[in-house]
Amino acid sequence: MQLNGMLSTFPKEIKMLITAFIIVLSIGFYTGLLFVSETSSVHPNGIEEQYLGNEADEDALIMKFKKSEQEMLTLVHGHILSMSIIFFLVGVILCTTKLPQKIKIILIVEPFASVLFTFGGLYFLWKNILWMKYIVMISGSLMTLSFTISVVVILYQLFVPRKIVQYK
């Protein structure tokens, strides 16, 4: 079954469904990133502080305490499950776009690896493997980049006439 390039041939109702889904999903995804930037800042020490606390820092403006094991397992479990579903659905839609196969495979597989490295990394950071904060930052950035590229490709190919999109 040939899926490459099928997106542009879908009926209008399916295109509208995919468009609505991608837009609402993106709002949720980027709102989550906004929450992360509000609670743990976007630098490695902020990530460490969010999960390990800052009780020893007398100059801290907001006191943060180390997360409990139950909180960490809930966070890791919930995010891995929900994000795997998100990236599965985006990947299925991405399969129907017209893109070079290597790029498509990277955009489909990379987010799953990043989910494991990001949330597994948070758990290991919580276990005091402090260098994992850098893995979390890198994998989180790659996950966001691949999500953004996938969404742009999908929306672009939903709205650009078929004849203009010419990839092999």
Secondary structure as UniProt FT lines:
FT   TURN            4..5
FT   HELIX           6..9
FT   HELIX           12..40
FT   HELIX           44..52
FT   TURN            55..56
FT   TURN            58..59
FT   HELIX           69..95
FT   HELIX           101..126
FT   TURN            127..128
FT   TURN            130..131
FT   HELIX           132..159
FT   TURN            162..164
//
